[in-house]
Amino acid sequence: MSERTDRLHRKLETELGPVVRNALADAEVVEVDINPDGQIWVDRHGVDLAMIGVMGPQVVMSLICTVAAMSDRVVTPTAPILEATLPDGSRFHATIPPITTAPAIAIRKHLSQALTLDDYVRQGVMTREQCERLRRAVANRENIIVAGGTGSGKTTLTNALIEEIGRVNPGHRLLILEDTPEIVCHNPNRVAKRTTVEVDMRGLVRSSLRMNPDRIIVGEVRGGEAEALIRAWNTGHPGGVATLHCSSAHAALGKLEEYVADAVAGDKRRGIAEAVDLVAFIERAANRRVLSELLLVKGFANNDYHTEVISKENVHVVA
């Protein structure tokens, strides 16, 4: 480690302060946010959001500049957004005026240990029925879309599904494709790829087909890569998982249609129905994450998707 790097690391530790450092060290914490008013909020598994302290605007701004320097970036009023990765792998997003009234930060923790599907049942996030249906989907190499809104827990649920893949098929070769590294995978036979300015997600999906994957995992589908993924899932690479930002389980299928249309013309709904076996929709309800719905995709007939809903009923959060 160079002298400059060592100095920046020490400066970062000081500016994070004990409150944020302790939150990042807490295994239950998913995200730490610092709002423009300086309030520090934490998001924990299965617990309401909580305000844990306050940080002055000068310290917040200094912290942002330190992280920018560690990434060989600068933050200015004409470049007011910073996307970076902290030394522990956590995702760091910051904005300064004029984007926000004062400096603001969101730190999404990089989790070294994934929750399991059983953990989700114990926390009341999903029912035992839903858990067993997801287990069957993994064992039967069904393709799963994990859908939800921002901060709903899509990546964390994807990590749990990958843990289940490792339990059932520990030797399977996983190709993990992301824009920002967030997925946790302990499978020994894995290749993780990240997008760059030159290679987008569609390019990663295509290149992965040449690397003998058993399963393809996509951190987030948000464009034309959907067409390449659907084609891969339909041509000998089943058992994949992908996340998708949308407002409901049914809306996930519509989103896929939009994204596929970005790449190719024509009605591709039948191909989507053949590729996607299950949509797991996770969301926040009263500041708690719940698996609201499992949508089984059974095929395409009469100009529409043939689906079946496994709904979430009588679920309570276990203290």
Buried (B, 14 or more C-beta within 10 A) or exposed (E): EEEEEEEBBEBBEEBBBEBBBBBBEBEEBBBBBBBBEBEBBBBBBBBEEEEBBEBEBEBBBBBBBBBBBBBEEEBEEEEBEBEBBBEEBBBBBBBBEEEBEBBBBBBBBBBEEBBBBBBBBEBBBBBEBBBEBBBEBBBEBBBBBBBBBEBBBBBBBBBBBBBBBBBBBEEBBBBBBBBBBBBBBEBEBBBBBBBEEEEBBBBBBBBBBEEEBBBBBBBBBBBBBBBBBBBBBBEEBBBBBBBBBBBBBBBBBBBBBEBBBEBEEEEBBEBBBBBBBBBBBBBBEEEBBBBBBBBBBEEBEEEEBEBEEBEBEEBEBEE
